[in-house]
Amino acid sequence: MLIPFDQLSQDALQGVMDSYINREGTDYGDVEMDLASKRNQLLALLKKGEVVIVFDAASETINLLSKRDYALLQQQADQSSSDY
């Protein structure tokens, strides 16, 4: 389920972004960026619609995905449901 970023409170949105940013393996390239810069970059991607916030009811987790990755997940889910 997609969660519109602008429907979250500022604190909730910041928490979701910080959780994503602080995950092991999140790579921002060769240049080290401070947390505020990473937040700004991620917020810009959310505003442009290039990144979406997704809630997975099965695992009760929230994740950020690229729009492309989300579309691929949707295709896989549609394929799985049509196989039955």
C-alpha positions as CSV (number, residue, x, y, z in Angstrom):
1,M,0.0,0.0,0.0
2,L,1.3,3.4,-1.0
3,I,1.5,6.0,1.8
4,P,1.5,9.6,0.4
5,F,4.4,11.4,2.0
6,D,2.4,14.6,2.4
7,Q,-0.2,12.7,4.5
8,L,2.4,12.0,7.2
9,S,3.1,14.4,10.0
10,Q,6.5,16.1,9.8
11,D,7.8,14.0,12.7
12,A,6.5,10.7,11.2
13,L,8.0,11.6,7.8
14,Q,11.3,12.5,9.3
15,G,11.3,9.2,11.3
16,V,10.6,7.2,8.1
17,M,13.4,9.0,6.2
18,D,15.9,8.7,9.1
19,S,15.2,5.0,9.4
20,Y,15.8,4.5,5.7
21,I,19.0,6.7,5.7
22,N,20.5,5.0,8.7
23,R,20.0,1.5,7.3
24,E,23.2,-0.4,6.7
25,G,24.1,-0.4,3.0
26,T,22.4,2.9,2.1
27,D,25.0,4.5,-0.3
28,Y,25.2,8.1,-1.2
29,G,28.3,7.9,-3.4
30,D,31.9,8.8,-2.9
31,V,31.1,12.1,-1.0
32,E,30.1,11.8,2.6
33,M,26.9,13.7,3.3
34,D,25.5,14.9,6.6
35,L,22.0,13.8,7.8
36,A,20.3,17.0,6.9
37,S,21.6,16.8,3.3
38,K,20.5,13.2,3.0
39,R,17.0,14.2,4.3
40,N,16.8,17.0,1.8
41,Q,17.8,14.8,-1.1
42,L,15.3,12.1,-0.1
43,L,12.5,14.6,0.4
44,A,13.2,16.1,-3.1
45,L,12.9,12.5,-4.6
46,L,9.6,12.0,-2.7
47,K,8.3,15.3,-3.9
48,K,9.2,14.5,-7.5
49,G,7.5,11.1,-7.2
50,E,10.8,9.2,-7.9
51,V,10.6,7.5,-4.5
52,V,7.5,6.3,-2.8
53,I,6.7,5.2,0.8
54,V,5.2,1.7,0.9
55,F,3.5,-0.1,3.8
56,D,3.7,-3.9,3.8
57,A,0.7,-5.2,5.8
58,A,2.1,-8.7,5.9
59,S,5.3,-7.7,7.7
60,E,3.9,-4.5,9.1
61,T,6.9,-2.5,7.8
62,I,7.4,0.7,6.0
63,N,10.0,1.0,3.2
64,L,11.0,3.6,0.6
65,L,11.3,2.3,-2.9
66,S,12.1,3.8,-6.3
67,K,9.0,4.3,-8.4
68,R,10.4,1.7,-10.8
69,D,11.0,-0.9,-8.0
70,Y,7.5,-0.4,-6.7
71,A,6.0,-0.9,-10.2
72,L,8.0,-4.2,-10.5
73,L,6.6,-5.4,-7.2
74,Q,3.1,-4.5,-8.3
75,Q,3.6,-6.5,-11.5
76,Q,4.9,-9.5,-9.5
77,A,2.0,-9.3,-7.2
78,D,-0.5,-9.1,-10.1
79,Q,1.2,-12.1,-11.7
80,S,1.1,-14.1,-8.5
81,S,-2.6,-13.4,-8.0
82,S,-3.5,-14.3,-11.6
83,D,-1.6,-17.6,-11.3
84,Y,-4.4,-18.9,-9.0
